[in-house]
Amino acid sequence: QLQLVESGGGLVQPGGSLRLSCTSFGDTLDYYAIGWFRQAPGKERERVSCIASSSTNTDYAEDVKGRFTISRDKAKNTVYLQMNSLKPEDTAVYYCNSMGYWGKGTLVTVSS
């Protein structure tokens, strides 16, 4: 069973930045494609970005392209989601996922 842990969420003003982290303390993430998803209040969970196990392929939802960047640090066994130019509509609980396993999420609130 893959155990994923997200961190890095918080309160940020519009236009600000946050970096989310997804790590596993019991497994090496190198072998897995990792996806970041988010769920806003009253809405369905949606995919934000994903990165292949090789890290050569990445994908982004249209509304985050150019603002978010997904990356992998194998030495730290961590996948990051760098979020810039944040908007109030980015407010959500952000989850990482791989092979059907989910973390518990980290809350991102974008508000002035």
N, C-alpha and C positions, 0 to 999 in steps of 0.2 A: 504494500500500500504506500503510495507516494504522499508524503505530508508536505504541504506547501504553506509558507508563512509570508504574509504581506506586511509591509510597514512603509512609513513615510507619508501617510496622509496627514491632513490638518486643515486649518483655516487659512485661506490666502485671499488677498484682494484681487479683483479682476485685473488681468494683465500680468499677474505674478506667475511664479514657477514653483513646481514641486517635483521631487524625484521619488518615485515609488520603487520599492525593492520587493523581489519575490525570491525566497530562498528555501532550501530544504536542509534540515539538520540530519536527516537519515539517509538521503539518497543523493547521487550525483546527477545534477540537472543537465549535464553535457549531452546526454543521449536522447533528450526529449525536446520536442517542439513545445514551446510555452506560449500561452495566449493570455492577454490582459482583457478583462471584460469589466463592464460597469453596470450598475443598476441604480437608477434614480428613483426617488419616491414615486410610487404609483405607476412605474413603467416596467417593461420587461428588461431582463438582462440582455445586454448587447455586447458584441465583440468590438474591442477598441483597436487591438493590434496583436500581431503574433510574430514569432521568430522561429525559424527552423532550427533543428538541432545543430546543423552546420553553421548557423548564424549568417549564412550567405543570403538567405531569403527572408524578407520581412514584408509585412502587409499592414495597412492602416485603414480604418474607417474613413470615409470621405470627410467627415466633419472634424477630424483631428490631423489630417495630412498637413504637413508643414509646421505643425505646432508640437506634436508629440514625436518622440524618438524611442524606439525599443532597442535594447542592447543587452549583451551577455558578457559577464566577467567570469570566465571559467575558474580563475584562481580563487575567486570569492564564492563560487557556486551560487551566483546570483544573477537574476535577470532584472534589468531596470526599465522603468518607463519614465523618461524625462518629459515633463509636461510644461510647456511654455505658453505664454499669452493666454492664460486660463480665462475662461468665461463662466458666468454664473450657470450656464447650461451644462458645464462639465461637472457640476456638483452631483456626486453619486458615491456609492460604495464600490470600490474597485477590487476586483478579484483576479488572482492568477489561476490558471487552469492548465493541466496537462494530463493526457490519457484518461480524461474523465474525472480526475481528482481536483477538488477545489480547496483553496485556502478559506479562511474565515472573513477575509476582506479588510480593507482599510478605508476609512471615510475621508473623502475630499470635499471640502466646502469652499466654494468660491463666492465671496460676498464682501461688500464694502461696509 
